Amino acid sequence: MRIRLDIAYDGTHFHGWARQPGLRTVQGVLEAALARIVGSEVQFVVAGRTDAGVHASGQVAHVDLDPVQWSRVEVRNGRAAADPAGSLAHRIRGVLGKYPDVTVTRTSLAPDGFDARFSAVWRRYRYRLADQAAGYDPMRRRDTTTVRAELDADAMDAAARTLIGLHDFAAYCKPREEATTIRTLLDYRWTRDADGVLVAEVKADAFCHSMVRALVGACAAVGEGRLSVDDVARLRDELTRTSAFKVLPARGLTLSEVGYPADDLLASRARQTRARRDRE
């Protein structure tokens, strides 16, 4: 039985999503919580493996439960659950305790063909950046990066839009052996919110390692006047990592949403994505 889980977390005190021996990770905490309910080990598959310190408000994962594990979800305290898949989120939250830094917002039976990772067609991230004009808000210190300059939001937005499209983003990715850096950046824009904080919305079919924080860092350099609007596309096309801008900290970054096709296209999308990754 495949279950979809919608997940949110404050990444401050996690060593990223992926389970690592001896380290506290989002995957490790959630799998341990669900294992207590179903009575044996489980393994999650996630839409996007976030790095240490990165947050999520719209993370998606799935887990496959065998018949014995599912029976422990269907029946609780000797009674059959009216909606066992839907009520699982409540049970997981009960195990996680009061005021945890990770939660499961929703659980449901996954549609046929659903794969949290390979069925996804896009991921959206948000980055919060407070400059001198916005000031420092201690209540948002965990999810907002602060810089001491006053940034030109219009120039940052113009620079961001020059990066949209299908490109090789090697200059904006931390290299991994035999991994492609070709991505389709579907949307990238900067605005100021009601509090004056600069907010980036970045959407792509997928992201390579540290790509969003590098894209944000390049546009921040434009906003500060250290790079021109045209420089960010020029640096991208040089295909090599550069010291012309800084990769900004993880604290300002949140995975906000994962997009999937219609249910009848989930399986074909997963096959296409898996085949492409195998070729890469």
Secondary structure, DSSP 4 states (H G I P E B T S, - for coil): -EEEEEEEE-GGGSS-SS--TTS--HHHHHHHHHHHHHSS---EEES--PPTT-EEEEEEEEEE--HHHHHHHHEETTEE-SSHHHHHHHHHHHHH-SS-SEEEEEEEEPPTT--TTTT--EEEEEEEEE-TTT---GGGTTT-EE-SSPP-HHHHHHHHHTT-EEEE-GGGS---TT---EEEEEEEEEEE-TTS-EEEEEEES---TTHHHHHHHHHHHHHHTSS-TTHHHHHHHHTS--SSSPPPPGGGEEEEEEE---GGGHHHHHHHHHHHHHH-
